[in-house]
Amino acid sequence: MAEGLSAMARTGRHAAHVTAATAAGFYPALHLLDRPVAGIYALFTPIAFGILSPLPGAGRERAATVLRAVPAAAVLVVLGTVLAVGTWPAVAGMLAVGFALAFGSACGPRIAGASPGLQLFYILACFPPYEPGTLPQRLVGLAVGGAFLALAEAVLFPDAPEPPYRTRIADALDLAARAASGVVRGEGPDPGTAARLGAAGRELRLSRLPAGARPTGAGRTDRALAQAGAATRRLLDQLALLAGHAPAPGDTASAELLRGIAASCAETAAALRRGRRRRAGRVLAGPQLLEELVADFLKSRAGAPAPRAVLVRRSTVLTAAVSAVTVRTAASLALGGRERLYGLPREQFWYAAEGPARLTAVRIRGNLTRRSVVFQNALRTALGLALARLVAGSLDLSHGFWVLLAVLTLGRTTAGATWSAVRAAAAGTLAGAFAAGLLIVGAGGSSAVYAALLVPMMLVAFTLGPLGGPAWGQGLFTLVVATAFAQIAPVTWRLAEARLVDVLTGSAIGLLCGLLAWPAGARAEIRYAMSGLLRAAAPLVRATATAVTEGAGSGKGGAGENGTVRSGAGRSTAADGSPSPGVRLTLHRLRIAEAAYAQYRTEPAPDAAEAARDWLAVLDHGSRTLVGAYWLPRTDGMPGLPPEVRRWAREAAEEMAAATVRAAGFPSDGVRVRPAPLPPEVAERVPAPLLAPLTDVEVWLRALARDLEAGSPPEPGDQPARYTTASHSSASADLA
């Protein structure tokens, strides 16, 4: 109940912003200055940016977005005005503009939010009559409407700002610091702490954030924040496992590293809350100590032999430290630091030295594939709008831009969802057209009546429309446009008829495009995307295990000075320091799969068979494979390693890779794999300095196996597998 009232209050405040901005621009332009063209653009600019576009952020953030979008809207108005010379030029322009704006959503939430509103400016301008002489009025109306909306968003009933994502990361890191300190004190198994850590990790999922607050942009700051959040989730998972088991007595090396983890988490949290930027160098200077502690820890593990249970615990502590270093580095990059990445795998932070143009180009190029749901949605939108412009121009429909507006507002990513929206919109428009006809017949040509009704009509429509769905939205908006256009020129009840015909025409076009172009949405693509991710990850599993045991001496892989593999089959970086082809392919497939999963979560619930499959675990598997490729190969090989141990590593990795390939086919009975553990009698003959890295590989392979099983449908009578290991959770798990 309270949540519903809060949503209504928030929507009401937003409706007040749009109504005030519209009235402030529309009434003076029309009634005082007698500039109807300027009035139309002053009317639709707040509607475009305030209602049609779900701009992210609170009041001042939305105001800034509007002001930045106005110049782009002006360019589109100019382009549409020029191309309105004929139907075919306007259609060609609509195809290009529609695709570019919809595809631009891949570059971040602000562009995605403003895209529908920007589409409207080209739509308005590209319709007859062809009157380039009215361009100054159009641009003035646009500027006035945008300025009033920005002012209203900033000062009129401003919304409380949402806590930034970095604050959520900081809260989670504070909890991680306390948990790490508790493990050092040897407080014993603490299920309560483990549960709190798990809950904090879930709060970092991007689905728990408003769309505009998600760090999904192409720029370095958003990439770094997303990586920091993902690494924080991994850290919380690892600390939850440590908190759930009794400590190992006398393990001073692990205790010292855990203290470093706690100190690093506390300092990183403080820096994220400050949010300060530095002109150069590190934002976080102190946690360099953690990297030194990791190096000392690796040396200490190469000393006297330890029981297998202690080795497994130390491996878990080491993975927690790796996550903490990743969080600190990514947080520093997000806050404007210039990390030199000493001792870190540079390919994990490949974006650190890249400029905004390069990062945007990488994002765009990565989605220029027909398997990208971003590409599919952009092409579907562009074709639908272009077809609607052709139909409206060919049939010379009155107020034909309403046809395109219907396509823009009612299109969904699946044919079923589009049909549902179209049915509701048709019913709402019919009711609204009937009410508008009665209003026009009753009020006649009295402009004062329409002027008096417009403000309350907009306030009601912009409040109830978003809350009530397509039926309420289309019905009430029909009353708004009828009331507004009745002030611009004399109208009859046929205006309501034209509105109904145009909306139904646009609905039919949108439904046709939904049926012909990827009608199943992400549900059809997610299987292909996840299969491609698994097939790309399988060779990387083999290569990573080989790189750990063979190193450079085998010609199959070697380690660079920063601890990353640099040559051969097991490499994670190429000779020039860039990611290897295998890593690049897996990264690309992971990003495509993440986008498909993100859209999949927004679509109607799938059938029971699909709902039983944990796609998130498949993303976990791909991300965990990459993290292992970055961090596990730390030596130039293992000279003196017994042949049977090399054979074990090779066979265990091959078993996991083969299971990954099997899982890519999504067999109905799922995939159950148990990588063979290092036999105790064989482990006894392994030199002490080499046993710890082998344990890291063993723990990593077990974690990968759990991910595969969790991503398989549960067997009859079984509960779906869930993540239970502390190695690494997925960067893409934030989309859950």
Secondary structure as the mmCIF struct_conf table of DSSP 4:
data_model
#
loop_
_struct_conf.conf_type_id
_struct_conf.id
_struct_conf.beg_label_comp_id
_struct_conf.beg_label_asym_id
_struct_conf.beg_label_seq_id
_struct_conf.end_label_comp_id
_struct_conf.end_label_asym_id
_struct_conf.end_label_seq_id
HELX_RH_AL_P HELX_RH_AL_P1 ALA A 2 TYR A 27
HELX_RH_PI_P HELX_RH_PI_P1 PRO A 28 LEU A 32
BEND BEND1 LEU A 33 LEU A 33
HELX_RH_AL_P HELX_RH_AL_P2 PRO A 36 ILE A 47
HELX_RH_PI_P HELX_RH_PI_P2 ALA A 48 LEU A 52
BEND BEND2 SER A 53 SER A 53
BEND BEND3 GLY A 57 ALA A 58
HELX_RH_AL_P HELX_RH_AL_P3 GLY A 59 LEU A 83
TURN_TY1_P TURN_TY1_P1 ALA A 84 VAL A 85
BEND BEND4 GLY A 86 GLY A 86
HELX_RH_AL_P HELX_RH_AL_P4 THR A 87 PHE A 103
HELX_RH_3T_P HELX_RH_3T_P1 GLY A 104 CYS A 107
HELX_RH_AL_P HELX_RH_AL_P5 PRO A 109 ALA A 125
TURN_TY1_P TURN_TY1_P2 CYS A 126 CYS A 126
BEND BEND5 PHE A 127 PRO A 129
HELX_RH_3T_P HELX_RH_3T_P2 PRO A 132 THR A 134
HELX_RH_AL_P HELX_RH_AL_P6 LEU A 135 VAL A 155
BEND BEND6 LEU A 156 PHE A 157
HELX_LH_PP_P HELX_LH_PP_P1 PRO A 158 PRO A 164
HELX_RH_AL_P HELX_RH_AL_P7 TYR A 165 VAL A 184
TURN_TY1_P TURN_TY1_P3 ARG A 185 GLY A 186
HELX_RH_AL_P HELX_RH_AL_P8 PRO A 191 GLU A 203
TURN_TY1_P TURN_TY1_P4 LEU A 204 LEU A 204
BEND BEND7 ARG A 205 ARG A 205
HELX_RH_3T_P HELX_RH_3T_P3 LEU A 206 ARG A 208
BEND BEND8 LEU A 209 LEU A 209
HELX_RH_3T_P HELX_RH_3T_P4 ALA A 211 ALA A 213
BEND BEND9 ARG A 214 ARG A 214
BEND BEND10 GLY A 217 GLY A 219
HELX_RH_AL_P HELX_RH_AL_P9 ARG A 220 ALA A 243
TURN_TY1_P TURN_TY1_P5 GLY A 244 GLY A 244
BEND BEND11 HIS A 245 HIS A 245
HELX_LH_PP_P HELX_LH_PP_P2 ALA A 246 ALA A 248
TURN_TY1_P TURN_TY1_P6 PRO A 249 GLY A 250
HELX_RH_AL_P HELX_RH_AL_P10 THR A 252 ARG A 274
TURN_TY1_P TURN_TY1_P7 GLY A 275 GLY A 275
BEND BEND12 ARG A 279 GLY A 281
BEND BEND13 VAL A 283 VAL A 283
TURN_TY1_P TURN_TY1_P8 GLY A 286 PRO A 287
HELX_RH_AL_P HELX_RH_AL_P11 GLN A 288 ARG A 301
TURN_TY1_P TURN_TY1_P9 ALA A 302 ALA A 302
BEND BEND14 GLY A 303 ALA A 304
HELX_RH_AL_P HELX_RH_AL_P12 ARG A 308 ALA A 334
TURN_TY1_P TURN_TY1_P10 LEU A 335 GLY A 336
TURN_TY1_P TURN_TY1_P11 TYR A 342 GLY A 343
BEND BEND15 LEU A 344 LEU A 344
HELX_RH_3T_P HELX_RH_3T_P5 ARG A 346 ALA A 353
HELX_RH_AL_P HELX_RH_AL_P13 PRO A 356 ASN A 367
BEND BEND16 THR A 369 THR A 369
TURN_TY1_P TURN_TY1_P12 ARG A 370 ARG A 371
HELX_RH_AL_P HELX_RH_AL_P14 VAL A 373 LEU A 395
TURN_TY1_P TURN_TY1_P13 ASP A 396 ASP A 396
TURN_TY1_P TURN_TY1_P14 SER A 398 GLY A 400
HELX_RH_AL_P HELX_RH_AL_P15 PHE A 401 LEU A 410
BEND BEND17 THR A 413 THR A 414
HELX_RH_AL_P HELX_RH_AL_P16 ALA A 415 ALA A 443
TURN_TY1_P TURN_TY1_P15 GLY A 444 GLY A 445
HELX_RH_AL_P HELX_RH_AL_P17 SER A 447 GLY A 468
HELX_RH_AL_P HELX_RH_AL_P18 PRO A 470 ILE A 488
BEND BEND18 ALA A 489 ALA A 489
TURN_TY1_P TURN_TY1_P16 TRP A 493 TRP A 493
HELX_RH_AL_P HELX_RH_AL_P19 ARG A 494 LEU A 516
BEND BEND19 ALA A 517 ALA A 517
TURN_TY1_P TURN_TY1_P17 PRO A 519 GLY A 521
HELX_RH_AL_P HELX_RH_AL_P20 ALA A 522 GLU A 550
HELX_RH_3T_P HELX_RH_3T_P6 ALA A 552 SER A 554
TURN_TY1_P TURN_TY1_P18 GLY A 555 GLY A 555
BEND BEND20 LYS A 556 LYS A 556
STRN STRN1 GLY A 558 ALA A 559
TURN_TY1_P TURN_TY1_P19 GLU A 561 ASN A 562
BEND BEND21 GLY A 563 GLY A 563
STRN STRN2 VAL A 565 SER A 567
BEND BEND22 GLY A 568 GLY A 568
TURN_TY1_P TURN_TY1_P20 ALA A 569 GLY A 570
BEND BEND23 SER A 572 SER A 572
STRN STRN3 THR A 573 THR A 573
TURN_TY1_P TURN_TY1_P21 ALA A 575 ASP A 576
BEND BEND24 GLY A 577 SER A 578
STRN STRN4 PRO A 579 PRO A 579
HELX_LH_PP_P HELX_LH_PP_P3 SER A 580 SER A 580
HELX_RH_AL_P HELX_RH_AL_P21 PRO A 581 TYR A 600
TURN_TY1_P TURN_TY1_P22 ARG A 601 THR A 602
BEND BEND25 GLU A 603 GLU A 603
HELX_LH_PP_P HELX_LH_PP_P4 PRO A 604 ALA A 605
HELX_RH_AL_P HELX_RH_AL_P22 ALA A 608 ALA A 611
TURN_TY1_P TURN_TY1_P23 ALA A 612 ALA A 612
BEND BEND26 ARG A 613 ARG A 613
HELX_RH_AL_P HELX_RH_AL_P23 TRP A 615 TRP A 631
BEND BEND27 LEU A 632 LEU A 632
BEND BEND28 THR A 635 ASP A 636
TURN_TY1_P TURN_TY1_P24 PRO A 639 GLY A 640
HELX_RH_AL_P HELX_RH_AL_P24 PRO A 643 ALA A 664
TURN_TY1_P TURN_TY1_P25 GLY A 665 GLY A 665
TURN_TY1_P TURN_TY1_P26 SER A 668 ASP A 669
HELX_LH_PP_P HELX_LH_PP_P5 PRO A 675 PRO A 679
HELX_RH_AL_P HELX_RH_AL_P25 PRO A 680 ALA A 683
TURN_TY1_P TURN_TY1_P27 GLU A 684 ARG A 685
BEND BEND29 VAL A 686 VAL A 686
HELX_RH_AL_P HELX_RH_AL_P26 ALA A 688 ALA A 710
TURN_TY1_P TURN_TY1_P28 GLY A 711 GLY A 711
BEND BEND30 SER A 712 SER A 712
HELX_LH_PP_P HELX_LH_PP_P6 PRO A 713 GLU A 715
TURN_TY1_P TURN_TY1_P29 PRO A 716 GLY A 717
HELX_LH_PP_P HELX_LH_PP_P7 ASP A 718 ALA A 721
BEND BEND31 ALA A 726 SER A 727
BEND BEND32 ALA A 731 ALA A 731
HELX_RH_3T_P HELX_RH_3T_P7 SER A 732 LEU A 735
#
